[in-house]
Structure formats: C-alpha cells, structure tokens
Amino acid sequence: MSIVDDNMMNMKWTDVQSAVDGKAIVLFPLGVIEEHGPQLCLGTDIYTAQIVCSAVKEKLEGQGVTAIIAPPFYWGICQSTRGFLGSFNVRMETAQSLVFDILNTLHGFGFKEVYGINAHGDIEQNILLMNSFKAAHEKIGMRARYCFRKEVLHHYGLTGNEEFICPVSPQEIIVSAARENDMHGGDIETAIINKYYPSCVDTDVAKKLPGVSIEPGKEMEWILGGKTKELSANGYIGNPSVYDQVKVEEHIDDTANRYMNAILDKRSRMGVDSNGE
C-alpha cells in the first residue's frame, strides 16, 4: 500500500472535477512527522491517518455517501516528542494558516464538506486543527468538521454540538494484549504499520524492546514535552514487542465504523442528505 493509493494526489484534475460534480465529501488525513521509537518510521501518524481515511471512505460509500481523500497534512506540532531527532515542529500560527489555506483551496475547487481525521494526539496540534476548521466554517461558510474524540471534548471547552466538531465515540472493543497502554509507538501503532507498510517497521528491533509505561501522575509530563527522554529514552510508551498479538483488522474496522457513524450522525443533525444538500 502506498501513501498515494486512494488519494487525490494520485488523481487527475478531471477526476477531482468528477468528485466535485458528484458532491463528494472530503476526508482530510492529518498527522505529523515525528519519531515513534527505534522500530517505527517517522511517518507513522500520517500513514495511519491515510489507512483510516481509506477504510472510512469504503464504509461511507457503502451507505451511499461519495467520498474523496485529500492529500495528507503532516507539518504540525510534535509537543510530546520534540526532544527527539526526527520530530519536525512548525509554529502554531504557521500550521494553522496552512490548514486553513488547504481547506479554503478545497472550497474553491467546489467541495462543500470536509472531515479532518487526525492520527496525532498532541494538545497543541488538536488546538491548531480545531481553530483552522472553525475558521473555515466561520469565514468561508464551509462545512469543515474536525473529527474529535468524545471523551476528551470537555478538556477543550467543547460540547460536541459545535458546527466545526464531529464527535467520535470511544473504542469499546479490546484489540491489544499488552499490559502497557500504547501511548506512543507501542504495540498497536507497530502492528498497524507492519500490516499496511511492512517496509516501514523493523520487527526484529520491535521484538526486543521492553515494555515501557509512565508512572501514575506523570502522563502530562510526557504529553507536554520537554522531559520526553527522561520518561522514555527510546521515545516510545507501550510494548512494541507484542505487536503480533494485536487484532489489527478488527481495530481498523472498528475505528472506521466509529468515524463513519460520527460523520453520518453529524450530517443528519445538520440536515445534510446523502447528496450533500
């Protein structure tokens, strides 16, 4: 699987015009380029976002909703891993403006509705993305909606009823056998990349890595960055060695279903039919 498979980058302009004419919604894969431990490639987040977008697109089209996947956005903020080589950082105002410009460009093409699907969880990254989607909604009248986890909305002062937010329900199935939670570069992320982009993961290294967890009360130290190497010298939190025990296909299928349901629910509540009207 290539990052350009099932993506606008691999299409001709006439194909994009056909998608506009067909009133397709846009799925926008979001992430960053950052370290993910010694076993995973720097592009793990954006590859994962593309995988999820492809699965969501298939689910939506099964419900009669045409979708197209935009080129990925991967220049953002690596808050938790900024102490490591390979973690690129862009100023918030720069990244925020760039995301808005991309949404504005899609709007100029004729697309009316876009959903951002993000595979990178840093606080500052979420803030810049929410601000960009909100600006696109308010300034150009686009149905720009950032898909965001329901269980953390309140931390950002959100209710989920905002026009620019598409609330996604939390995962309820268990897909990991690891004792350590995969906060970053653990078994689940390693398993996903191994399944879809096997050349981008070193499984020999992964199998030798010990599980790493953060002491209770120190989670925010990791999330806020600055003390990353003190908490995890190799830049991962979780247990990559048990990646082969992860139920990858179930995980992606469940994730795609939750995003599909969130998008369909948002469209229904906003009075949008399957034709985008």
C-alpha positions as protocol buffer text, in pm:
chain_id: "A"
residue {
  index: 1
  type: MET
  ca { x: 0 y: 0 z: 0 }
}
residue {
  index: 2
  type: SER
  ca { x: 133 y: 341 z: -100 }
}
residue {
  index: 3
  type: ILE
  ca { x: 53 y: 669 z: 71 }
}
residue {
  index: 4
  type: VAL
  ca { x: -83 y: 795 z: -263 }
}
residue {
  index: 5
  type: ASP
  ca { x: -315 y: 498 z: -313 }
}
residue {
  index: 6
  type: ASP
  ca { x: -678 y: 605 z: -286 }
}
residue {
  index: 7
  type: ASN
  ca { x: -573 y: 969 z: -253 }
}
residue {
  index: 8
  type: MET
  ca { x: -628 y: 1288 z: -451 }
}
residue {
  index: 9
  type: MET
  ca { x: -253 y: 1304 z: -515 }
}
residue {
  index: 10
  type: ASN
  ca { x: -287 y: 1004 z: -746 }
}
residue {
  index: 11
  type: MET
  ca { x: -574 y: 1154 z: -943 }
}
residue {
  index: 12
  type: LYS
  ca { x: -602 y: 1377 z: -1249 }
}
residue {
  index: 13
  type: TRP
  ca { x: -770 y: 1716 z: -1220 }
}
residue {
  index: 14
  type: THR
  ca { x: -1060 y: 1580 z: -1423 }
}
residue {
  index: 15
  type: ASP
  ca { x: -1108 y: 1307 z: -1161 }
}
residue {
  index: 16
  type: VAL
  ca { x: -1125 y: 1574 z: -892 }
}
residue {
  index: 17
  type: GLN
  ca { x: -1381 y: 1765 z: -1100 }
}
residue {
  index: 18
  type: SER
  ca { x: -1590 y: 1449 z: -1124 }
}
residue {
  index: 19
  type: ALA
  ca { x: -1579 y: 1417 z: -746 }
}
residue {
  index: 20
  type: VAL
  ca { x: -1695 y: 1778 z: -710 }
}
residue {
  index: 21
  type: ASP
  ca { x: -1974 y: 1721 z: -960 }
}
residue {
  index: 22
  type: GLY
  ca { x: -2071 y: 1407 z: -770 }
}
residue {
  index: 23
  type: LYS
  ca { x: -2098 y: 1612 z: -448 }
}
residue {
  index: 24
  type: ALA
  ca { x: -1834 y: 1404 z: -273 }
}
residue {
  index: 25
  type: ILE
  ca { x: -1735 y: 1485 z: 82 }
}
residue {
  index: 26
  type: VAL
  ca { x: -1362 y: 1520 z: 153 }
}
residue {
  index: 27
  type: LEU
  ca { x: -1174 y: 1314 z: 410 }
}
residue {
  index: 28
  type: PHE
  ca { x: -860 y: 1501 z: 518 }
}
residue {
  index: 29
  type: PRO
  ca { x: -582 y: 1284 z: 672 }
}
residue {
  index: 30
  type: LEU
  ca { x: -393 y: 1474 z: 944 }
}
residue {
  index: 31
  type: GLY
  ca { x: -75 y: 1397 z: 1135 }
}
residue {
  index: 32
  type: VAL
  ca { x: 288 y: 1494 z: 1184 }
}
residue {
  index: 33
  type: ILE
  ca { x: 633 y: 1362 z: 1105 }
}
residue {
  index: 34
  type: GLU
  ca { x: 785 y: 1252 z: 1433 }
}
residue {
  index: 35
  type: GLU
  ca { x: 987 y: 977 z: 1598 }
}
residue {
  index: 36
  type: HIS
  ca { x: 797 y: 664 z: 1701 }
}
residue {
  index: 37
  type: GLY
  ca { x: 1067 y: 466 z: 1873 }
}
residue {
  index: 38
  type: PRO
  ca { x: 1359 y: 276 z: 1718 }
}
residue {
  index: 39
  type: GLN
  ca { x: 1130 y: 33 z: 1537 }
}
residue {
  index: 40
  type: LEU
  ca { x: 890 y: 264 z: 1350 }
}
residue {
  index: 41
  type: CYS
  ca { x: 921 y: 519 z: 1072 }
}
residue {
  index: 42
  type: LEU
  ca { x: 874 y: 891 z: 1128 }
}
residue {
  index: 43
  type: GLY
  ca { x: 562 y: 890 z: 910 }
}
residue {
  index: 44
  type: THR
  ca { x: 363 y: 653 z: 1133 }
}
residue {
  index: 45
  type: ASP
  ca { x: 90 y: 905 z: 1219 }
}
residue {
  index: 46
  type: ILE
  ca { x: 20 y: 1017 z: 865 }
}
residue {
  index: 47
  type: TYR
  ca { x: 29 y: 662 z: 728 }
}
residue {
  index: 48
  type: THR
  ca { x: -223 y: 566 z: 996 }
}
residue {
  index: 49
  type: ALA
  ca { x: -447 y: 861 z: 910 }
}
residue {
  index: 50
  type: GLN
  ca { x: -444 y: 756 z: 544 }
}
residue {
  index: 51
  type: ILE
  ca { x: -528 y: 395 z: 637 }
}
residue {
  index: 52
  type: VAL
  ca { x: -823 y: 511 z: 847 }
}
residue {
  index: 53
  type: CYS
  ca { x: -943 y: 752 z: 577 }
}
residue {
  index: 54
  type: SER
  ca { x: -942 y: 472 z: 317 }
}
residue {
  index: 55
  type: ALA
  ca { x: -1143 y: 247 z: 547 }
}
residue {
  index: 56
  type: VAL
  ca { x: -1389 y: 525 z: 634 }
}
residue {
  index: 57
  type: LYS
  ca { x: -1433 y: 609 z: 265 }
}
residue {
  index: 58
  type: GLU
  ca { x: -1525 y: 249 z: 189 }
}
residue {
  index: 59
  type: LYS
  ca { x: -1774 y: 242 z: 477 }
}
residue {
  index: 60
  type: LEU
  ca { x: -1935 y: 571 z: 371 }
}
residue {
  index: 61
  type: GLU
  ca { x: -1971 y: 466 z: 11 }
}
residue {
  index: 62
  type: GLY
  ca { x: -2145 y: 152 z: 135 }
}
residue {
  index: 63
  type: GLN
  ca { x: -2400 y: 393 z: 284 }
}
residue {
  index: 64
  type: GLY
  ca { x: -2439 y: 585 z: -40 }
}
residue {
  index: 65
  type: VAL
  ca { x: -2210 y: 875 z: 53 }
}
residue {
  index: 66
  type: THR
  ca { x: -1940 y: 950 z: -205 }
}
residue {
  index: 67
  type: ALA
  ca { x: -1603 y: 1049 z: -57 }
}
residue {
  index: 68
  type: ILE
  ca { x: -1259 y: 1155 z: -176 }
}
residue {
  index: 69
  type: ILE
  ca { x: -936 y: 1168 z: 26 }
}
residue {
  index: 70
  type: ALA
  ca { x: -734 y: 1490 z: 23 }
}
residue {
  index: 71
  type: PRO
  ca { x: -352 y: 1499 z: 22 }
}
residue {
  index: 72
  type: PRO
  ca { x: -226 y: 1447 z: 379 }
}
residue {
  index: 73
  type: PHE
  ca { x: -123 y: 1731 z: 608 }
}
residue {
  index: 74
  type: TYR
  ca { x: 185 y: 1643 z: 811 }
}
residue {
  index: 75
  type: TRP
  ca { x: 357 y: 1967 z: 910 }
}
residue {
  index: 76
  type: GLY
  ca { x: 239 y: 2034 z: 1263 }
}
residue {
  index: 77
  type: ILE
  ca { x: 339 y: 2033 z: 1628 }
}
residue {
  index: 78
  type: CYS
  ca { x: 529 y: 1749 z: 1796 }
}
residue {
  index: 79
  type: GLN
  ca { x: 470 y: 1859 z: 2152 }
}
residue {
  index: 80
  type: SER
  ca { x: 543 y: 1538 z: 2341 }
}
residue {
  index: 81
  type: THR
  ca { x: 838 y: 1421 z: 2129 }
}
residue {
  index: 82
  type: ARG
  ca { x: 1010 y: 1750 z: 2050 }
}
residue {
  index: 83
  type: GLY
  ca { x: 1324 y: 1635 z: 2234 }
}
residue {
  index: 84
  type: PHE
  ca { x: 1397 y: 1370 z: 1971 }
}
residue {
  index: 85
  type: LEU
  ca { x: 1559 y: 1385 z: 1629 }
}
residue {
  index: 86
  type: GLY
  ca { x: 1307 y: 1328 z: 1354 }
}
residue {
  index: 87
  type: SER
  ca { x: 1024 y: 1519 z: 1520 }
}
residue {
  index: 88
  type: PHE
  ca { x: 952 y: 1820 z: 1300 }
}
residue {
  index: 89
  type: ASN
  ca { x: 792 y: 2126 z: 1455 }
}
residue {
  index: 90
  type: VAL
  ca { x: 609 y: 2411 z: 1285 }
}
residue {
  index: 91
  type: ARG
  ca { x: 488 y: 2722 z: 1465 }
}
residue {
  index: 92
  type: MET
  ca { x: 122 y: 2701 z: 1558 }
}
residue {
  index: 93
  type: GLU
  ca { x: 25 y: 3011 z: 1363 }
}
residue {
  index: 94
  type: THR
  ca { x: 206 y: 2879 z: 1054 }
}
residue {
  index: 95
  type: ALA
  ca { x: 46 y: 2535 z: 1067 }
}
residue {
  index: 96
  type: GLN
  ca { x: -295 y: 2681 z: 1148 }
}
residue {
  index: 97
  type: SER
  ca { x: -279 y: 2914 z: 850 }
}
residue {
  index: 98
  type: LEU
  ca { x: -165 y: 2631 z: 623 }
}
residue {
  index: 99
  type: VAL
  ca { x: -454 y: 2404 z: 725 }
}
residue {
  index: 100
  type: PHE
  ca { x: -699 y: 2691 z: 669 }
}
residue {
  index: 101
  type: ASP
  ca { x: -547 y: 2759 z: 325 }
}
residue {
  index: 102
  type: ILE
  ca { x: -585 y: 2392 z: 230 }
}
residue {
  index: 103
  type: LEU
  ca { x: -949 y: 2395 z: 340 }
}
residue {
  index: 104
  type: ASN
  ca { x: -1004 y: 2720 z: 151 }
}
residue {
  index: 105
  type: THR
  ca { x: -848 y: 2565 z: -160 }
}
residue {
  index: 106
  type: LEU
  ca { x: -1078 y: 2263 z: -137 }
}
residue {
  index: 107
  type: HIS
  ca { x: -1369 y: 2503 z: -101 }
}
residue {
  index: 108
  type: GLY
  ca { x: -1250 y: 2686 z: -410 }
}
residue {
  index: 109
  type: PHE
  ca { x: -1248 y: 2358 z: -601 }
}
residue {
  index: 110
  type: GLY
  ca { x: -1617 y: 2328 z: -522 }
}
residue {
  index: 111
  type: PHE
  ca { x: -1615 y: 2089 z: -227 }
}
residue {
  index: 112
  type: LYS
  ca { x: -1865 y: 2190 z: 41 }
}
residue {
  index: 113
  type: GLU
  ca { x: -1795 y: 1940 z: 316 }
}
residue {
  index: 114
  type: VAL
  ca { x: -1469 y: 1813 z: 468 }
}
residue {
  index: 115
  type: TYR
  ca { x: -1389 y: 1595 z: 769 }
}
residue {
  index: 116
  type: GLY
  ca { x: -1046 y: 1603 z: 932 }
}
residue {
  index: 117
  type: ILE
  ca { x: -919 y: 1263 z: 1052 }
}
residue {
  index: 118
  type: ASN
  ca { x: -619 y: 1302 z: 1279 }
}
residue {
  index: 119
  type: ALA
  ca { x: -378 y: 1033 z: 1399 }
}
residue {
  index: 120
  type: HIS
  ca { x: -165 y: 1259 z: 1621 }
}
residue {
  index: 121
  type: GLY
  ca { x: -285 y: 1339 z: 1972 }
}
residue {
  index: 122
  type: ASP
  ca { x: -76 y: 1632 z: 2098 }
}
residue {
  index: 123
  type: ILE
  ca { x: -277 y: 1904 z: 2269 }
}
residue {
  index: 124
  type: GLU
  ca { x: -134 y: 2193 z: 2069 }
}
residue {
  index: 125
  type: GLN
  ca { x: -190 y: 2004 z: 1744 }
}
residue {
  index: 126
  type: ASN
  ca { x: -555 y: 1949 z: 1831 }
}
residue {
  index: 127
  type: ILE
  ca { x: -596 y: 2316 z: 1916 }
}
residue {
  index: 128
  type: LEU
  ca { x: -449 y: 2436 z: 1586 }
}
residue {
  index: 129
  type: LEU
  ca { x: -664 y: 2193 z: 1388 }
}
residue {
  index: 130
  type: MET
  ca { x: -982 y: 2292 z: 1570 }
}
residue {
  index: 131
  type: ASN
  ca { x: -905 y: 2659 z: 1517 }
}
residue {
  index: 132
  type: SER
  ca { x: -845 y: 2602 z: 1145 }
}
residue {
  index: 133
  type: PHE
  ca { x: -1169 y: 2410 z: 1093 }
}
residue {
  index: 134
  type: LYS
  ca { x: -1361 y: 2666 z: 1296 }
}
residue {
  index: 135
  type: ALA
  ca { x: -1216 y: 2947 z: 1083 }
}
residue {
  index: 136
  type: ALA
  ca { x: -1310 y: 2767 z: 762 }
}
residue {
  index: 137
  type: HIS
  ca { x: -1666 y: 2729 z: 887 }
}
residue {
  index: 138
  type: GLU
  ca { x: -1698 y: 3090 z: 1001 }
}
residue {
  index: 139
  type: LYS
  ca { x: -1502 y: 3273 z: 731 }
}
residue {
  index: 140
  type: ILE
  ca { x: -1587 y: 3086 z: 411 }
}
residue {
  index: 141
  type: GLY
  ca { x: -1905 y: 2903 z: 509 }
}
residue {
  index: 142
  type: MET
  ca { x: -1759 y: 2558 z: 451 }
}
residue {
  index: 143
  type: ARG
  ca { x: -1895 y: 2256 z: 633 }
}
residue {
  index: 144
  type: ALA
  ca { x: -1549 y: 2193 z: 775 }
}
residue {
  index: 145
  type: ARG
  ca { x: -1560 y: 1947 z: 1064 }
}
residue {
  index: 146
  type: TYR
  ca { x: -1279 y: 1817 z: 1278 }
}
residue {
  index: 147
  type: CYS
  ca { x: -1340 y: 1460 z: 1397 }
}
residue {
  index: 148
  type: PHE
  ca { x: -1257 y: 1453 z: 1766 }
}
residue {
  index: 149
  type: ARG
  ca { x: -1286 y: 1200 z: 2049 }
}
residue {
  index: 150
  type: LYS
  ca { x: -1600 y: 1248 z: 2256 }
}
residue {
  index: 151
  type: GLU
  ca { x: -1430 y: 1158 z: 2582 }
}
residue {
  index: 152
  type: VAL
  ca { x: -1185 y: 1450 z: 2569 }
}
residue {
  index: 153
  type: LEU
  ca { x: -1409 y: 1724 z: 2431 }
}
residue {
  index: 154
  type: HIS
  ca { x: -1469 y: 1877 z: 2775 }
}
residue {
  index: 155
  type: HIS
  ca { x: -1095 y: 1929 z: 2825 }
}
residue {
  index: 156
  type: TYR
  ca { x: -1104 y: 2174 z: 2535 }
}
residue {
  index: 157
  type: GLY
  ca { x: -1421 y: 2352 z: 2647 }
}
residue {
  index: 158
  type: LEU
  ca { x: -1629 y: 2180 z: 2379 }
}
residue {
  index: 159
  type: THR
  ca { x: -1966 y: 2008 z: 2390 }
}
residue {
  index: 160
  type: GLY
  ca { x: -1965 y: 1832 z: 2054 }
}
residue {
  index: 161
  type: ASN
  ca { x: -2255 y: 2041 z: 1929 }
}
residue {
  index: 162
  type: GLU
  ca { x: -2024 y: 2290 z: 1760 }
}
residue {
  index: 163
  type: GLU
  ca { x: -2067 y: 2309 z: 1380 }
}
residue {
  index: 164
  type: PHE
  ca { x: -1695 y: 2253 z: 1325 }
}
residue {
  index: 165
  type: ILE
  ca { x: -1666 y: 1947 z: 1552 }
}
residue {
  index: 166
  type: CYS
  ca { x: -1765 y: 1591 z: 1461 }
}
residue {
  index: 167
  type: PRO
  ca { x: -1765 y: 1388 z: 1787 }
}
residue {
  index: 168
  type: VAL
  ca { x: -1635 y: 1031 z: 1760 }
}
residue {
  index: 169
  type: SER
  ca { x: -1733 y: 767 z: 2016 }
}
residue {
  index: 170
  type: PRO
  ca { x: -1453 y: 589 z: 2207 }
}
residue {
  index: 171
  type: GLN
  ca { x: -1340 y: 239 z: 2119 }
}
residue {
  index: 172
  type: GLU
  ca { x: -1510 y: -25 z: 2330 }
}
residue {
  index: 173
  type: ILE
  ca { x: -1354 y: -344 z: 2196 }
}
residue {
  index: 174
  type: ILE
  ca { x: -1018 y: -476 z: 2319 }
}
residue {
  index: 175
  type: VAL
  ca { x: -761 y: -518 z: 2043 }
}
residue {
  index: 176
  type: SER
  ca { x: -438 y: -529 z: 2246 }
}
residue {
  index: 177
  type: ALA
  ca { x: -291 y: -795 z: 2475 }
}
residue {
  index: 178
  type: ALA
  ca { x: -24 y: -564 z: 2616 }
}
residue {
  index: 179
  type: ARG
  ca { x: -20 y: -467 z: 2982 }
}
residue {
  index: 180
  type: GLU
  ca { x: 129 y: -131 z: 2891 }
}
residue {
  index: 181
  type: ASN
  ca { x: -100 y: 123 z: 2727 }
}
residue {
  index: 182
  type: ASP
  ca { x: 8 y: 223 z: 2377 }
}
residue {
  index: 183
  type: MET
  ca { x: 51 y: 595 z: 2430 }
}
residue {
  index: 184
  type: HIS
  ca { x: 309 y: 630 z: 2156 }
}
residue {
  index: 185
  type: GLY
  ca { x: 489 y: 382 z: 1932 }
}
residue {
  index: 186
  type: GLY
  ca { x: 359 y: 80 z: 2124 }
}
residue {
  index: 187
  type: ASP
  ca { x: 206 y: -247 z: 2009 }
}
residue {
  index: 188
  type: ILE
  ca { x: -95 y: -107 z: 1825 }
}
residue {
  index: 189
  type: GLU
  ca { x: 91 y: 151 z: 1616 }
}
residue {
  index: 190
  type: THR
  ca { x: 365 y: -101 z: 1541 }
}
residue {
  index: 191
  type: ALA
  ca { x: 106 y: -359 z: 1435 }
}
residue {
  index: 192
  type: ILE
  ca { x: -76 y: -115 z: 1205 }
}
residue {
  index: 193
  type: ILE
  ca { x: 238 y: -15 z: 1019 }
}
residue {
  index: 194
  type: ASN
  ca { x: 356 y: -375 z: 998 }
}
residue {
  index: 195
  type: LYS
  ca { x: 22 y: -473 z: 842 }
}
residue {
  index: 196
  type: TYR
  ca { x: -4 y: -198 z: 583 }
}
residue {
  index: 197
  type: TYR
  ca { x: 352 y: -64 z: 540 }
}
residue {
  index: 198
  type: PRO
  ca { x: 581 y: -354 z: 643 }
}
residue {
  index: 199
  type: SER
  ca { x: 889 y: -191 z: 491 }
}
residue {
  index: 200
  type: CYS
  ca { x: 848 y: 97 z: 738 }
}
residue {
  index: 201
  type: VAL
  ca { x: 889 y: -110 z: 1057 }
}
residue {
  index: 202
  type: ASP
  ca { x: 1181 y: -310 z: 1191 }
}
residue {
  index: 203
  type: THR
  ca { x: 1011 y: -606 z: 1354 }
}
residue {
  index: 204
  type: ASP
  ca { x: 1341 y: -756 z: 1469 }
}
residue {
  index: 205
  type: VAL
  ca { x: 1401 y: -445 z: 1678 }
}
residue {
  index: 206
  type: ALA
  ca { x: 1038 y: -433 z: 1793 }
}
residue {
  index: 207
  type: LYS
  ca { x: 1050 y: -788 z: 1930 }
}
residue {
  index: 208
  type: LYS
  ca { x: 1346 y: -699 z: 2152 }
}
residue {
  index: 209
  type: LEU
  ca { x: 1205 y: -381 z: 2304 }
}
residue {
  index: 210
  type: PRO
  ca { x: 1092 y: -394 z: 2668 }
}
residue {
  index: 211
  type: GLY
  ca { x: 755 y: -260 z: 2769 }
}
residue {
  index: 212
  type: VAL
  ca { x: 760 y: 100 z: 2891 }
}
residue {
  index: 213
  type: SER
  ca { x: 489 y: 266 z: 3095 }
}
residue {
  index: 214
  type: ILE
  ca { x: 467 y: 601 z: 3269 }
}
residue {
  index: 215
  type: GLU
  ca { x: 428 y: 630 z: 3643 }
}
residue {
  index: 216
  type: PRO
  ca { x: 80 y: 744 z: 3752 }
}
residue {
  index: 217
  type: GLY
  ca { x: 66 y: 1121 z: 3763 }
}
residue {
  index: 218
  type: LYS
  ca { x: 343 y: 1172 z: 3506 }
}
residue {
  index: 219
  type: GLU
  ca { x: 132 y: 1137 z: 3193 }
}
residue {
  index: 220
  type: MET
  ca { x: 114 y: 1514 z: 3148 }
}
residue {
  index: 221
  type: GLU
  ca { x: 493 y: 1541 z: 3163 }
}
residue {
  index: 222
  type: TRP
  ca { x: 505 y: 1319 z: 2855 }
}
residue {
  index: 223
  type: ILE
  ca { x: 221 y: 1497 z: 2677 }
}
residue {
  index: 224
  type: LEU
  ca { x: 355 y: 1846 z: 2739 }
}
residue {
  index: 225
  type: GLY
  ca { x: 706 y: 1750 z: 2627 }
}
residue {
  index: 226
  type: GLY
  ca { x: 1041 y: 1872 z: 2750 }
}
residue {
  index: 227
  type: LYS
  ca { x: 1104 y: 1564 z: 2964 }
}
residue {
  index: 228
  type: THR
  ca { x: 1046 y: 1303 z: 2697 }
}
residue {
  index: 229
  type: LYS
  ca { x: 1386 y: 1135 z: 2712 }
}
residue {
  index: 230
  type: GLU
  ca { x: 1374 y: 1118 z: 3091 }
}
residue {
  index: 231
  type: LEU
  ca { x: 1047 y: 926 z: 3068 }
}
residue {
  index: 232
  type: SER
  ca { x: 1135 y: 710 z: 2768 }
}
residue {
  index: 233
  type: ALA
  ca { x: 1492 y: 702 z: 2644 }
}
residue {
  index: 234
  type: ASN
  ca { x: 1390 y: 529 z: 2319 }
}
residue {
  index: 235
  type: GLY
  ca { x: 1090 y: 750 z: 2252 }
}
residue {
  index: 236
  type: TYR
  ca { x: 802 y: 507 z: 2289 }
}
residue {
  index: 237
  type: ILE
  ca { x: 541 y: 438 z: 2556 }
}
residue {
  index: 238
  type: GLY
  ca { x: 388 y: 92 z: 2537 }
}
residue {
  index: 239
  type: ASN
  ca { x: 507 y: -256 z: 2442 }
}
residue {
  index: 240
  type: PRO
  ca { x: 603 y: -291 z: 2074 }
}
residue {
  index: 241
  type: SER
  ca { x: 730 y: -647 z: 2128 }
}
residue {
  index: 242
  type: VAL
  ca { x: 376 y: -789 z: 2134 }
}
residue {
  index: 243
  type: TYR
  ca { x: 266 y: -618 z: 1813 }
}
residue {
  index: 244
  type: ASP
  ca { x: 189 y: -956 z: 1657 }
}
residue {
  index: 245
  type: GLN
  ca { x: -87 y: -1012 z: 1915 }
}
residue {
  index: 246
  type: VAL
  ca { x: -282 y: -702 z: 1816 }
}
residue {
  index: 247
  type: LYS
  ca { x: -613 y: -756 z: 1635 }
}
residue {
  index: 248
  type: VAL
  ca { x: -523 y: -508 z: 1363 }
}
residue {
  index: 249
  type: GLU
  ca { x: -804 y: -568 z: 1118 }
}
residue {
  index: 250
  type: GLU
  ca { x: -1066 y: -555 z: 1395 }
}
residue {
  index: 251
  type: HIS
  ca { x: -910 y: -233 z: 1522 }
}
residue {
  index: 252
  type: ILE
  ca { x: -917 y: -59 z: 1183 }
}
residue {
  index: 253
  type: ASP
  ca { x: -1268 y: -187 z: 1106 }
}
residue {
  index: 254
  type: ASP
  ca { x: -1398 y: -67 z: 1443 }
}
residue {
  index: 255
  type: THR
  ca { x: -1225 y: 270 z: 1403 }
}
residue {
  index: 256
  type: ALA
  ca { x: -1369 y: 315 z: 1053 }
}
residue {
  index: 257
  type: ASN
  ca { x: -1718 y: 227 z: 1176 }
}
residue {
  index: 258
  type: ARG
  ca { x: -1696 y: 480 z: 1459 }
}
residue {
  index: 259
  type: TYR
  ca { x: -1583 y: 756 z: 1223 }
}
residue {
  index: 260
  type: MET
  ca { x: -1847 y: 664 z: 966 }
}
residue {
  index: 261
  type: ASN
  ca { x: -2121 y: 671 z: 1228 }
}
residue {
  index: 262
  type: ALA
  ca { x: -1993 y: 1004 z: 1361 }
}
residue {
  index: 263
  type: ILE
  ca { x: -1996 y: 1159 z: 1013 }
}
residue {
  index: 264
  type: LEU
  ca { x: -2341 y: 1023 z: 927 }
}
residue {
  index: 265
  type: ASP
  ca { x: -2477 y: 1142 z: 1261 }
}
residue {
  index: 266
  type: LYS
  ca { x: -2328 y: 1490 z: 1216 }
}
residue {
  index: 267
  type: ARG
  ca { x: -2475 y: 1518 z: 867 }
}
residue {
  index: 268
  type: SER
  ca { x: -2814 y: 1404 z: 992 }
}
residue {
  index: 269
  type: ARG
  ca { x: -2815 y: 1654 z: 1278 }
}
residue {
  index: 270
  type: MET
  ca { x: -2707 y: 1933 z: 1045 }
}
residue {
  index: 271
  type: GLY
  ca { x: -2979 y: 1844 z: 795 }
}
residue {
  index: 272
  type: VAL
  ca { x: -2747 y: 1721 z: 519 }
}
residue {
  index: 273
  type: ASP
  ca { x: -2874 y: 1437 z: 299 }
}
residue {
  index: 274
  type: SER
  ca { x: -2668 y: 1173 z: 116 }
}
residue {
  index: 275
  type: ASN
  ca { x: -2642 y: 1409 z: -184 }
}
residue {
  index: 276
  type: GLY
  ca { x: -2471 y: 1677 z: 26 }
}
residue {
  index: 277
  type: GLU
  ca { x: -2770 y: 1912 z: 21 }
}
